[in-house]
């Protein structure tokens, strides 16, 4: 199922996310199954979200946060510039399947405002102000949704993909959002299993129910 929507109010995007919809820019879609390259066959797709009011950081998360004290984190409206384009090209080299070609595969031409408010989590090294990671987040009335994250592969040991997600969780809790949507994962093991490693995680059963996730 798919459609195109140019503009949504915050409460409207909350409703779509809560019903299993995902979007890249103005392109909205629901996928209940798809090809899982890890098992090389079709698999059930599960939307995931974190219930932020009860979320607590685990020991592994605290280690990542401590390791990245050398970084500054800033949330602000999305701006696509040369530094982010270069970071995207470097990050995209990590992939061998379904390789993205442009940031605009995931964002609209006006990602700060269309089809809803968009913010970025920009991570810079404190010492030289180098842009090391960026994630893009959609903002609803009560919910946030992770859109896309990228990082400098020279800092692979810093787990910056998880670090930006932890920063989004902190931002959501500080601003009293209820949910952070993580996008889709597969029922079986896959590249997206990092999304399954958070407490107070819920999954959508495609029958209008969000249920507690259990590995």
N, C-alpha and C positions, 0 to 999 in steps of 0.2 A: 504494500500500500504506500502511495507517495502523493505528494502535492506540493505546490509552491505557495508561500505566504509572504507578502512583502512587509507586513507590519502587524505586531501583536502588542497588546497591553500586558503588563506584568502578571496579572491574575490569569490571563488567557494562556500564556506559555506555561504557567504552573499546571494548568489542567492538562495540556498536551503531554508534558513530561510525565505526569502522574498516570497517563493512559498508554505509556510505552512508546510515545513518539520520540524521535531523535531528529536533529537537523544539522545540516552544514549550510550556513548562510540561509538563504530563503528556501532551500530545498529541504522538505520535511518527509520523513519516511518511517515506516514500521516494518521490521523484519523479524519474523518469528523463527526462521531457520536460514541457514546459509552454509557455505563451504568453509570448513575448518581445516586449514592447511596442516595443522599438527597431526590430526588423525586422517587427513586426506579423504574426507567424505563429508556429506551434509551433517549438520549438528543443530541442536536446539539453541536458539539465541535467548539469553536472559538479560533484561535490563536490570541494572543495579543502582541502589542509592544508599546513602548513609543517613541515619537519623541523628542529626547533629547534637541535639540537647543532651543526649546520653553518651555520646562518643567520648572515649578516653584513649590517650596515646599509650601504645604498647612499648615494651622495652626496646624493640627494634626501631620503632619510630623515634624514640628519644635519642638513640645512637645517631640516627641520620640527622636529626636537628642539631645535635652537638657538633657533628663533623662539619656542618655547614654554617657554623658561626662566623666563618670567614666571608660569608655572603650577606649582602643587603637585599631585602625583599621590598618591593613597592607595588601596590595595587593602584591602577589608574585606567582611564578609558583606553581602549585599544587604538594603537597607532602602528601601522605597518611602515617600517623604514628600511634603509639599506642593511643595517646591522641585523635586523630580524630576518630579512630575506637571505642573507649570507648564512645565518645560523640554521635556517630551515634547510638550505641546500646541503650543509654539512651533516645535519641530523638525518636527512633522508637517505644518506648512503648506508645507514644501518640496515635498511630493509632489502629483502630479496623478493618479497611477494607483495603485490598490491602497492607498489611504490608510489607515494604521493608526488605530484609534479609542481604544486603551487600551494601557498598558504590560502589562496582563494578557492582551493578545493574544499576548505573547511569554513571559510568566512565569507561574508557578503562584501560588496565593494565599499560599504560604510559599516564596518564591523562594530564600531562604538555605539551605533544606534539602530541598526537594522539587522534582522527583523525585530530585535528587542535590544535592550541595553547590553553592551559587551564590555568587559573589563579584562585587563591583562595582569598577570603576576610576573613581574620582571625581576630577574635575579642577576645582580652584578657582583663581581668580586670586589671586596672592600679595598684591596690594595691598589689595583690598577683600573677599577671601574669597568672591567671587561664584562660584556653581556655573556653570561654563562648558560642561562635557561630562561624560557618564557612559557607560560601556559595561558590559554584563553578561556574565559569563563562567561557563560550566559547568566543574566540576572533576572529573576522573576520577582514576584511579590514576597513569597515565602521560601523560595527555592533558588539554588544555584545549580548550574550544570557545567561540568568540565567538557570543553569542546575539543581542544587539542593541546598537546604539550611537546616541547622540543628542548634539546639541551646540547651543549658543546661536548662532543665525544671525547675530548681531551680530559674531561672531568668525569668519566664513566664511573670511577670508583666512589664518587660522591652521591650516587643514587639520586641525581637531580630530578628525574621524572617523579619519583616518590616524594622528594622534597617539595616540589611545587604543589603536589596534591595535598600534602600535609599543611602547606601554607594556605591553600584554599579552605581546608577544614578549619584552621584557626580563624581565618577571615570570616567564614560563615558563622562560627560560634560567637565571635566578638560582635557581629552585626545582627545576631538573633534570627538567623535563617533556620528553617526547620530541616531542610533536606539538601544534600549535595548529590546530584545525579552523576554517576560515573560512566554513563553510556552503556554499551552492550559488552557482554562476555559470552562465552560458549558454556554449555552445560558440562562438556568434557574439557580435559586439559587443553590449554592453548596459550598463545602469546599474551593473552589478556588476563591471565590468572592472577597477576599482581593486584587486580581490582577486587579480588575475593578475600584479601588478607587484612580486612579491617573489621573492628567490632561494631556492633549495632548496624550491621549490614542487612539490607532487605532486597528481595528480588521480586519481579513482577511475573505472575503466572499466566499472563495473557487471558485471564478470566476476570479481570478487574480487581484482582487482589494483590496487595503487597504483603509478602510473607517474610518471616525471619529466615535469613540465609544460614545454612549449615553445610559445611564442606562434607 
